[in-house]
Each structure stands twice: as C-alpha cells, then as structure tokens.
Amino acid sequence: MTPELTALTLAGLLQMVQFVLFAVPANRELGVGYTSSARDRPPSKPMSTLTGRLQRAMNNHFEGLILFTLAVVVVTLGNQSTPLTQACAWAYLAARILYVPAYAFGWRPWRSAIWFVGFTATLVMMLAALI
C-alpha cells in the first residue's frame, strides 16, 4: 500500500473516531429516542457547546475527506506518488488530527491555520499529480 493510501485509511479511521466522539455525548444529551428517530423536527433541547463543536468538526472532516480521497486516488492511479505527495498525505492526516481538539476547544486562530494546512496539502497533492 502506498503511503498516501495508508494516510487515507487512517483518515477514514479518524472519521469513525470523530463520529463516536460526537455520537456518545449527543445520545446522552438529546436522548436515544430523538437520535434514533427520523429527526423530522429539531431536538427539544440544544446540544452542549462542546458536542456541537464535535459535530461541526466531524462534518468538516467529511467535506475535507472528499477532496483528500480524490487527491489520493489521482496520485495512486496516476502512479504519481513522490516524496512530496507522501509528505502532503501525512501533513493532511496530522492537520486533521489536530483539528479535532482545535475545534472542540475553540483554539483561535489556530483552528483555521490547522484547517489551511490540510487544505493546502490536498491542493499540492492534486497539483503534483498533474505535473
């Protein structure tokens, strides 16, 4: 397996961890009756600030993971793996790991800077695959 695919696999596992980090407190706060429903209506009570941030961090990773997956697929199928794309893949993963506590604990402006590292790493991977 290429380093890029390994980083992608670990990013997928991180997404699963983020889901659990969000789902456990959400179930406690909103109740299983609501969280197991079709959620046609908003919950009767709001989630805590931390749980809301964990949900938004998880959703943000879903969005970033789409582009990162695209970059890894292009690099891998195009046989364009280089030390640069490998470093970018690991930078993306490291940024996404750091992003969880940065978002959860409101680290400003670091949260945005960490996000930018992951986004830039993905962009560089795509551009490197074209060269």
C-alpha positions as CSV (number, residue, x, y, z in Angstrom):
1,M,0.0,0.0,0.0
2,T,1.3,3.5,-0.9
3,P,1.9,6.0,2.0
4,E,-0.9,8.1,0.5
5,L,-3.4,5.1,0.8
6,T,-2.2,4.4,4.3
7,A,-2.8,8.0,5.3
8,L,-6.3,7.8,3.6
9,T,-7.1,4.7,5.6
10,L,-6.0,6.3,8.8
11,A,-8.1,9.4,7.9
12,G,-11.1,7.2,7.5
13,L,-10.5,5.6,10.9
14,L,-10.1,9.2,12.3
15,Q,-13.5,10.0,10.8
16,M,-15.0,7.0,12.7
17,V,-13.4,8.1,15.9
18,Q,-14.8,11.6,15.4
19,F,-18.3,10.1,14.9
20,V,-18.0,8.3,18.2
21,L,-16.7,11.4,20.0
22,F,-19.8,13.2,18.8
23,A,-22.4,10.5,18.9
24,V,-21.9,9.4,22.5
25,P,-22.5,12.8,24.1
26,A,-25.2,13.6,21.6
27,N,-27.1,10.5,22.6
28,R,-26.7,11.4,26.3
29,E,-27.7,15.0,25.8
30,L,-30.6,14.5,23.3
31,G,-31.7,11.1,24.3
32,V,-31.8,7.9,22.2
33,G,-35.5,8.5,21.4
34,Y,-34.5,11.6,19.4
35,T,-31.2,10.4,18.0
36,S,-32.8,7.1,16.8
37,S,-35.8,8.9,15.2
38,A,-36.1,10.2,11.7
39,R,-35.4,13.7,13.2
40,D,-38.2,15.4,11.3
41,R,-38.2,18.1,13.9
42,P,-35.3,19.9,15.7
43,P,-34.5,18.5,19.1
44,S,-36.4,19.8,22.1
45,K,-33.2,20.9,23.8
46,P,-29.9,22.1,22.3
47,M,-26.7,20.1,22.5
48,S,-23.9,21.5,24.6
49,T,-21.3,23.8,23.0
50,L,-18.7,21.0,23.0
51,T,-20.9,18.4,21.4
52,G,-22.0,20.9,18.8
53,R,-18.4,21.7,18.0
54,L,-17.5,18.0,17.8
55,Q,-20.4,17.6,15.3
56,R,-19.2,20.5,13.2
57,A,-15.6,19.2,13.3
58,M,-16.8,15.8,12.2
59,N,-18.9,17.3,9.3
60,N,-15.9,19.4,8.3
61,H,-13.7,16.3,8.0
62,F,-16.4,14.6,5.9
63,E,-16.0,17.6,3.5
64,G,-12.2,17.6,3.6
65,L,-12.1,13.8,3.2
66,I,-13.9,14.0,-0.1
67,L,-11.1,16.2,-1.6
68,F,-8.3,14.3,0.1
69,T,-9.7,11.0,-1.2
70,L,-9.8,12.4,-4.7
71,A,-6.2,13.5,-4.4
72,V,-5.1,10.1,-3.1
73,V,-6.9,8.3,-5.9
74,V,-5.4,10.6,-8.6
75,V,-1.9,10.2,-7.2
76,T,-2.3,6.5,-6.7
77,L,-4.0,5.6,-10.0
78,G,-1.8,8.0,-11.9
79,N,1.3,6.4,-10.4
80,Q,2.4,9.9,-9.3
81,S,3.5,9.1,-5.7
82,T,6.5,11.1,-4.8
83,P,8.1,12.2,-1.5
84,L,6.2,15.4,-1.9
85,T,2.8,13.7,-2.2
86,Q,3.7,11.4,0.6
87,A,4.6,14.3,2.9
88,C,1.4,16.1,1.9
89,A,-0.7,13.0,2.8
90,W,0.9,12.8,6.3
91,A,0.5,16.6,6.7
92,Y,-3.2,16.3,5.9
93,L,-3.6,13.5,8.4
94,A,-1.7,15.4,11.1
95,A,-3.7,18.5,10.5
96,R,-7.0,16.6,10.7
97,I,-6.0,15.0,14.0
98,L,-5.0,18.4,15.4
99,Y,-8.2,20.0,14.0
100,V,-10.5,17.9,16.4
101,P,-9.2,19.5,19.6
102,A,-8.7,22.8,17.9
103,Y,-12.3,23.0,17.0
104,A,-13.6,21.4,20.2
105,F,-11.8,23.8,22.5
106,G,-12.1,26.9,20.3
107,W,-8.4,27.4,19.5
108,R,-8.5,30.7,17.6
109,P,-6.9,31.5,15.2
110,W,-5.1,28.1,15.2
111,R,-8.2,26.1,14.2
112,S,-8.3,28.0,10.9
113,A,-4.5,27.7,10.4
114,I,-4.6,23.9,11.0
115,W,-7.5,23.6,8.5
116,F,-5.5,25.5,6.0
117,V,-2.5,23.1,6.3
118,G,-4.8,20.2,5.5
119,F,-6.4,22.0,2.6
120,T,-3.1,23.1,1.2
121,A,-1.6,19.6,1.5
122,T,-4.6,18.3,-0.5
123,L,-4.2,21.0,-3.1
124,V,-0.5,20.4,-3.5
125,M,-1.1,16.6,-4.0
126,M,-3.6,17.3,-6.8
127,L,-1.2,19.8,-8.5
128,A,1.7,17.4,-8.1
129,A,-0.3,14.7,-9.8
130,L,-0.7,16.9,-12.9
131,I,3.0,17.7,-13.2
